[in-house]
Amino acid sequence: MKIGFGMTLAFTALMAVQAPAQDLSGGAFISSKTAAAIKKDYRKASKSCRQSYTVAVSSNGYWAVRCHGKASGKVLARMTLEKCEHTAGRKCGLIMLRGKPVTFREAGSGISYGKAFRAAKVPFVRDASRREIQRDYAGAAGFRALAINRNGAWGIATGMASAKEAKKAALADCQANTRLRRSCFIYAVGDNALFRKSTNIYR
C-alpha cells in the first residue's frame, strides 16, 4: 500500500489506546496519514491478528502488514519485508513486530525474481509452506502450477493435461485457502518461476 505524504522522521502515537504501545518513535520515515491508515487497519484486525501484527515501511511511502500466529518472529519479519519491498521497489524496515514497536532499520528481505523455480525462494509464505511446496510440487508428474497471494495463501495443481488447466486449478486451490479473499496469482508453471518485479500482488 502507498499513502502519499511529505516525509517526516517521527511517529505520533500510531496505535493510540488500543495498541500495545503508545508511541512508535523508531526514526522511520512516516507521516500522520500513514500512521492513521495503519491505525485504522490495526483496529479492524482480529484479536489474534493483533497479537502478531507486524508492519514494514519504506522511505518512499509504502507500507505492508502481516499477522500470523503460527509464524516465528523471524519468518513473520521476512514475509512482511518481502511484501513491502516488492510493492515499494526498494528495501523496507520494520516498525512493529508481533504487536510491539521496534526500531526502524532498513533490511533486505531476500525476495527473489529468478526465472528458475525454487521452493525455498517462494515469497510471502511460511517456511513450513515452502517445505510442503518442495515435497508436493517440485518434481511432480504432468503439467503443474503454483499460485500464491500476498498474505501467504498458496495452491498447487499437478498431473494436469495442460498448462492452462494446471494454472486454473492452482488458482482455484489458492483462493480456497485464503480466508480474506485476497487475489491469488500464478507464481510458477512447471520449473519456470513467473514472479517478476512488475507482478501486481494487489490486483
C-alpha positions as CSV (number, residue, x, y, z in Angstrom):
1,M,0.0,0.0,0.0
2,K,1.1,3.6,-0.5
3,I,0.0,6.8,1.2
4,G,1.2,10.0,-0.4
5,F,3.0,12.2,2.1
6,G,5.7,14.6,2.9
7,M,8.2,12.5,4.8
8,T,8.9,13.2,8.5
9,L,11.2,11.5,11.0
10,A,8.7,11.0,13.8
11,F,5.7,8.9,14.7
12,T,2.7,10.2,16.6
13,A,1.0,7.7,18.9
14,L,0.4,5.3,16.0
15,M,-1.8,2.8,17.7
16,A,-3.3,5.1,20.3
17,V,-5.3,3.5,23.1
18,Q,-5.9,0.1,21.5
19,A,-2.3,-0.7,20.6
20,P,0.2,-2.4,22.9
21,A,2.5,0.6,22.7
22,Q,1.6,4.2,22.7
23,D,4.5,5.5,20.7
24,L,6.5,4.2,17.8
25,S,9.3,6.7,17.6
26,G,11.6,4.4,15.8
27,G,13.0,7.0,13.5
28,A,11.3,5.7,10.3
29,F,10.0,7.9,7.5
30,I,6.3,8.0,8.2
31,S,3.6,10.7,8.1
32,S,0.5,11.2,10.1
33,K,-1.5,10.0,7.1
34,T,0.3,6.7,7.0
35,A,0.1,6.4,10.8
36,A,-3.6,6.9,10.6
37,A,-4.0,4.3,7.9
38,I,-2.1,1.7,9.8
39,K,-4.0,2.6,13.0
40,K,-7.3,2.1,11.1
41,D,-6.1,-1.3,9.8
42,Y,-5.0,-2.4,13.2
43,R,-8.4,-1.5,14.7
44,K,-10.1,-3.7,12.1
45,A,-7.8,-6.6,12.8
46,S,-9.0,-9.6,14.8
47,K,-7.7,-10.1,18.4
48,S,-5.5,-13.0,17.2
49,C,-4.1,-10.9,14.4
50,R,-3.2,-8.0,16.7
51,Q,-1.0,-10.3,18.8
52,S,1.2,-10.9,15.8
53,Y,0.6,-7.7,13.9
54,T,3.8,-6.7,12.0
55,V,4.4,-3.6,10.0
56,A,7.1,-2.7,7.5
57,V,7.5,0.7,5.8
58,S,9.7,2.2,3.1
59,S,11.3,5.6,2.7
60,N,9.2,6.3,-0.4
61,G,5.8,6.0,1.3
62,Y,4.8,2.3,1.1
63,W,3.9,0.1,4.0
64,A,2.8,-3.5,4.4
65,V,1.2,-5.5,7.2
66,R,1.2,-9.2,8.1
67,C,0.0,-11.2,11.0
68,H,0.3,-14.9,11.5
69,G,0.0,-16.6,14.9
70,K,1.9,-19.7,13.8
71,A,4.9,-18.0,12.2
72,S,8.0,-17.2,14.2
73,G,9.2,-13.7,14.6
74,K,11.9,-14.2,12.1
75,V,9.6,-15.6,9.5
76,L,6.9,-13.0,10.2
77,A,9.5,-10.3,9.7
78,R,10.7,-11.9,6.4
79,M,7.2,-12.2,5.0
80,T,6.3,-8.6,5.9
81,L,9.5,-7.2,4.5
82,E,9.0,-9.2,1.3
83,K,5.5,-7.7,0.8
84,C,6.7,-4.2,1.5
85,E,9.9,-4.4,-0.6
86,H,8.1,-5.9,-3.6
87,T,5.5,-3.1,-3.6
88,A,7.9,-0.3,-2.8
89,G,10.6,-1.4,-5.2
90,R,13.2,-0.8,-2.5
91,K,14.3,-2.1,0.9
92,C,11.9,-1.6,3.8
93,G,12.3,-1.7,7.6
94,L,10.1,-3.0,10.4
95,I,8.4,-0.6,12.8
96,M,6.3,-3.2,14.6
97,L,6.9,-6.9,15.2
98,R,4.2,-9.1,16.9
99,G,2.3,-6.0,18.1
100,K,5.3,-4.3,19.6
101,P,7.3,-1.3,18.3
102,V,10.8,-1.9,17.0
103,T,13.5,0.5,15.9
104,F,13.4,1.1,12.2
105,R,16.3,-0.3,10.2
106,E,16.3,-0.9,6.5
107,A,16.8,-4.5,5.7
108,G,16.7,-6.6,2.5
109,S,14.1,-9.3,2.6
110,G,15.9,-11.7,0.3
111,I,13.0,-11.6,-2.2
112,S,14.0,-13.3,-5.4
113,Y,12.8,-12.8,-9.0
114,G,14.8,-15.7,-10.6
115,K,13.3,-17.5,-13.6
116,A,14.0,-21.0,-12.2
117,F,11.6,-22.3,-9.7
118,R,13.0,-22.8,-6.2
119,A,10.6,-23.7,-3.3
120,A,13.0,-22.1,-0.8
121,K,12.5,-18.7,-2.6
122,V,8.7,-18.6,-2.8
123,P,7.8,-15.3,-1.2
124,F,5.0,-14.3,1.3
125,V,4.6,-17.9,2.6
126,R,5.9,-19.5,5.8
127,D,9.0,-21.7,5.9
128,A,6.7,-24.7,6.6
129,S,4.7,-23.9,3.4
130,R,7.9,-23.8,1.4
131,R,8.8,-27.3,2.6
132,E,5.3,-28.6,1.7
133,I,5.6,-27.0,-1.8
134,Q,9.0,-28.7,-2.2
135,R,7.5,-32.0,-1.2
136,D,4.3,-31.9,-3.2
137,Y,5.2,-29.7,-6.2
138,A,8.8,-30.0,-7.2
139,G,9.3,-32.9,-9.5
140,A,5.6,-33.9,-9.6
141,A,4.4,-35.5,-12.9
142,G,2.4,-33.9,-15.6
143,F,1.7,-30.2,-16.1
144,R,1.8,-28.4,-12.8
145,A,1.4,-24.9,-11.5
146,L,1.8,-23.0,-8.2
147,A,-0.4,-20.0,-7.2
148,I,0.2,-17.7,-4.2
149,N,-1.1,-14.5,-2.7
150,R,0.4,-11.6,-0.8
151,N,-0.8,-12.9,2.6
152,G,0.6,-16.4,2.4
153,A,-2.1,-18.5,0.9
154,W,-1.0,-20.9,-1.8
155,G,-2.3,-23.7,-4.0
156,I,-0.8,-26.2,-6.4
157,A,-2.0,-28.4,-9.2
158,T,-0.1,-31.4,-10.5
159,G,-0.6,-34.1,-13.1
160,M,-2.8,-32.0,-15.3
161,A,-3.4,-32.4,-19.0
162,S,-2.2,-28.9,-20.0
163,A,-0.5,-25.9,-18.5
164,K,-3.8,-23.9,-18.9
165,E,-5.6,-26.5,-16.8
166,A,-2.8,-26.5,-14.2
167,K,-3.0,-22.7,-13.8
168,K,-6.7,-22.7,-13.5
169,A,-6.7,-25.5,-10.8
170,A,-3.8,-23.9,-8.9
171,L,-5.6,-20.6,-8.7
172,A,-8.8,-22.2,-7.5
173,D,-6.8,-24.2,-4.9
174,C,-5.1,-21.0,-3.7
175,Q,-8.4,-19.0,-3.5
176,A,-10.0,-21.8,-1.5
177,N,-7.1,-21.5,1.0
178,T,-7.5,-17.7,1.7
179,R,-10.0,-16.6,4.3
180,L,-9.6,-12.9,3.5
181,R,-10.3,-13.3,-0.3
182,R,-7.0,-11.8,-1.3
183,S,-6.4,-12.4,-5.0
184,C,-4.1,-15.2,-5.9
185,F,-1.7,-15.1,-8.9
186,I,0.4,-17.7,-10.7
187,Y,3.9,-17.9,-9.3
188,A,5.2,-20.8,-11.3
189,V,4.3,-23.2,-14.1
190,G,6.4,-26.3,-14.2
191,D,10.0,-25.4,-13.3
192,N,9.6,-21.8,-14.5
193,A,9.0,-19.0,-12.0
194,L,6.8,-16.3,-13.4
195,F,7.1,-13.9,-10.5
196,R,8.6,-10.6,-11.5
197,K,9.3,-7.1,-10.1
198,S,6.3,-5.9,-12.1
199,T,3.9,-8.5,-10.7
200,N,0.8,-6.8,-9.2
201,I,0.1,-8.6,-5.9
202,Y,-2.9,-6.3,-5.2
203,R,-5.0,-7.0,-8.2
